[in-house]
Amino acid sequence: MNFSDVKITVAKKLPTHEIFKEYADVEMQPTCNIMQDGKEYISKGMNMPEGFCSWAWSDIQRDVVHLAMGGDFPWIKKNGFMISCCTDGLRPVVFKLERL
């Protein structure tokens, strides 16, 4: 079975100002220091792209696999597309996923 590649684009790093101020360790940065807005990655064979954050991958992998296997999400307007998110509560990152 052939799997589609999936492009993963860092759509937005979300600030959590008040929550961050109250709960974050002094040493932490207020936004993710691994991902950069607009950065693109390609998942081939449903594998984590090189240089991608393993914590974020754990959160979005099921959506990438679904797209790679030809699935769509009925609540998303565009077929072959999904918005997914890293669940770091202090420094969340939103990703655009597109089947290629």
RONURO-638939 format. One record per residue (C-alpha): residue in one letter; z, x, y; chain; residue number from 1. Coordinates in Angstrom, 3 decimals, padded with zeros to 6 digits. Layout:
% RONURO-638939
residu=A&Z=Z&X=X&Y=Y&chaine=A&num=NUM
...
END
This chain:
% RONURO-638939
residu=M&Z=000.000&X=000.000&Y=000.000&chaine=A&num=1
residu=N&Z=-000.918&X=001.289&Y=003.440&chaine=A&num=2
residu=F&Z=001.518&X=000.913&Y=006.295&chaine=A&num=3
residu=S&Z=000.621&X=000.689&Y=009.969&chaine=A&num=4
residu=D&Z=001.929&X=003.266&Y=012.395&chaine=A&num=5
residu=V&Z=004.306&X=001.898&Y=015.017&chaine=A&num=6
residu=K&Z=004.502&X=003.179&Y=018.582&chaine=A&num=7
residu=I&Z=008.036&X=003.229&Y=019.970&chaine=A&num=8
residu=T&Z=008.314&X=003.381&Y=023.760&chaine=A&num=9
residu=V&Z=011.587&X=003.825&Y=025.623&chaine=A&num=10
residu=A&Z=011.369&X=000.756&Y=027.865&chaine=A&num=11
residu=K&Z=014.661&X=001.093&Y=029.746&chaine=A&num=12
residu=K&Z=018.028&X=002.785&Y=029.647&chaine=A&num=13
residu=L&Z=020.503&X=000.119&Y=030.731&chaine=A&num=14
residu=P&Z=023.451&X=000.971&Y=032.993&chaine=A&num=15
residu=T&Z=026.858&X=-000.516&Y=032.175&chaine=A&num=16
residu=H&Z=028.700&X=000.589&Y=035.320&chaine=A&num=17
residu=E&Z=031.962&X=-001.375&Y=035.123&chaine=A&num=18
residu=I&Z=032.315&X=-001.152&Y=031.345&chaine=A&num=19
residu=F&Z=031.455&X=002.535&Y=031.393&chaine=A&num=20
residu=K&Z=033.979&X=003.244&Y=034.149&chaine=A&num=21
residu=E&Z=036.747&X=001.470&Y=032.291&chaine=A&num=22
residu=Y&Z=036.149&X=002.719&Y=028.733&chaine=A&num=23
residu=A&Z=034.103&X=005.923&Y=028.689&chaine=A&num=24
residu=D&Z=035.590&X=009.357&Y=028.202&chaine=A&num=25
residu=V&Z=035.408&X=011.524&Y=031.314&chaine=A&num=26
residu=E&Z=033.034&X=013.921&Y=029.505&chaine=A&num=27
residu=M&Z=030.372&X=011.261&Y=028.794&chaine=A&num=28
residu=Q&Z=027.228&X=010.756&Y=030.855&chaine=A&num=29
residu=P&Z=026.697&X=007.170&Y=032.116&chaine=A&num=30
residu=T&Z=023.264&X=006.814&Y=030.455&chaine=A&num=31
residu=C&Z=021.800&X=008.099&Y=027.203&chaine=A&num=32
residu=N&Z=021.015&X=011.792&Y=027.537&chaine=A&num=33
residu=I&Z=018.595&X=011.857&Y=024.571&chaine=A&num=34
residu=M&Z=016.066&X=009.157&Y=025.482&chaine=A&num=35
residu=Q&Z=013.904&X=009.203&Y=028.617&chaine=A&num=36
residu=D&Z=012.326&X=006.059&Y=030.132&chaine=A&num=37
residu=G&Z=008.630&X=005.873&Y=029.230&chaine=A&num=38
residu=K&Z=008.821&X=008.428&Y=026.394&chaine=A&num=39
residu=E&Z=006.645&X=007.457&Y=023.412&chaine=A&num=40
residu=Y&Z=007.147&X=008.175&Y=019.716&chaine=A&num=41
residu=I&Z=005.028&X=007.275&Y=016.689&chaine=A&num=42
residu=S&Z=006.595&X=006.179&Y=013.404&chaine=A&num=43
residu=K&Z=004.244&X=007.071&Y=010.537&chaine=A&num=44
residu=G&Z=004.867&X=005.726&Y=007.055&chaine=A&num=45
residu=M&Z=007.945&X=003.892&Y=008.344&chaine=A&num=46
residu=N&Z=009.680&X=007.230&Y=008.971&chaine=A&num=47
residu=M&Z=011.824&X=008.234&Y=011.929&chaine=A&num=48
residu=P&Z=009.704&X=010.158&Y=014.455&chaine=A&num=49
residu=E&Z=010.557&X=013.788&Y=015.092&chaine=A&num=50
residu=G&Z=012.990&X=014.168&Y=017.982&chaine=A&num=51
residu=F&Z=014.117&X=010.538&Y=017.841&chaine=A&num=52
residu=C&Z=017.852&X=009.736&Y=017.990&chaine=A&num=53
residu=S&Z=019.167&X=008.952&Y=014.497&chaine=A&num=54
residu=W&Z=021.710&X=006.461&Y=015.902&chaine=A&num=55
residu=A&Z=018.975&X=004.516&Y=017.717&chaine=A&num=56
residu=W&Z=016.750&X=004.722&Y=014.626&chaine=A&num=57
residu=S&Z=019.486&X=003.112&Y=012.565&chaine=A&num=58
residu=D&Z=019.439&X=000.153&Y=014.970&chaine=A&num=59
residu=I&Z=015.660&X=-000.367&Y=015.277&chaine=A&num=60
residu=Q&Z=014.439&X=000.738&Y=011.828&chaine=A&num=61
residu=R&Z=014.294&X=-002.770&Y=010.325&chaine=A&num=62
residu=D&Z=012.048&X=-003.960&Y=013.169&chaine=A&num=63
residu=V&Z=009.778&X=-000.901&Y=012.811&chaine=A&num=64
residu=V&Z=009.491&X=-001.496&Y=009.041&chaine=A&num=65
residu=H&Z=008.701&X=-005.187&Y=009.577&chaine=A&num=66
residu=L&Z=005.857&X=-004.313&Y=011.970&chaine=A&num=67
residu=A&Z=004.590&X=-001.457&Y=009.767&chaine=A&num=68
residu=M&Z=004.324&X=-003.859&Y=006.826&chaine=A&num=69
residu=G&Z=002.227&X=-006.289&Y=008.903&chaine=A&num=70
residu=G&Z=004.963&X=-008.710&Y=009.886&chaine=A&num=71
residu=D&Z=005.293&X=-010.457&Y=013.218&chaine=A&num=72
residu=F&Z=008.209&X=-012.053&Y=015.048&chaine=A&num=73
residu=P&Z=007.646&X=-015.760&Y=015.803&chaine=A&num=74
residu=W&Z=009.787&X=-015.671&Y=018.964&chaine=A&num=75
residu=I&Z=007.654&X=-012.890&Y=020.501&chaine=A&num=76
residu=K&Z=004.462&X=-013.958&Y=022.340&chaine=A&num=77
residu=K&Z=002.358&X=-011.014&Y=021.146&chaine=A&num=78
residu=N&Z=001.652&X=-010.309&Y=017.469&chaine=A&num=79
residu=G&Z=002.441&X=-006.766&Y=016.335&chaine=A&num=80
residu=F&Z=005.048&X=-006.365&Y=019.063&chaine=A&num=81
residu=M&Z=008.845&X=-006.398&Y=019.314&chaine=A&num=82
residu=I&Z=011.594&X=-005.511&Y=021.758&chaine=A&num=83
residu=S&Z=014.501&X=-003.788&Y=020.049&chaine=A&num=84
residu=C&Z=017.621&X=-002.014&Y=021.215&chaine=A&num=85
residu=C&Z=020.053&X=000.782&Y=020.457&chaine=A&num=86
residu=T&Z=023.493&X=-000.789&Y=020.214&chaine=A&num=87
residu=D&Z=025.472&X=001.907&Y=022.035&chaine=A&num=88
residu=G&Z=027.666&X=-000.447&Y=024.055&chaine=A&num=89
residu=L&Z=028.313&X=002.088&Y=026.804&chaine=A&num=90
residu=R&Z=024.737&X=003.426&Y=027.078&chaine=A&num=91
residu=P&Z=022.237&X=000.964&Y=025.531&chaine=A&num=92
residu=V&Z=018.516&X=001.732&Y=025.372&chaine=A&num=93
residu=V&Z=015.743&X=-000.876&Y=025.038&chaine=A&num=94
residu=F&Z=012.579&X=-000.024&Y=023.078&chaine=A&num=95
residu=K&Z=009.086&X=-001.556&Y=022.955&chaine=A&num=96
residu=L&Z=007.675&X=-001.488&Y=019.429&chaine=A&num=97
residu=E&Z=003.915&X=-001.901&Y=018.900&chaine=A&num=98
residu=R&Z=001.998&X=-001.925&Y=015.634&chaine=A&num=99
residu=L&Z=-001.012&X=000.398&Y=015.909&chaine=A&num=100
END
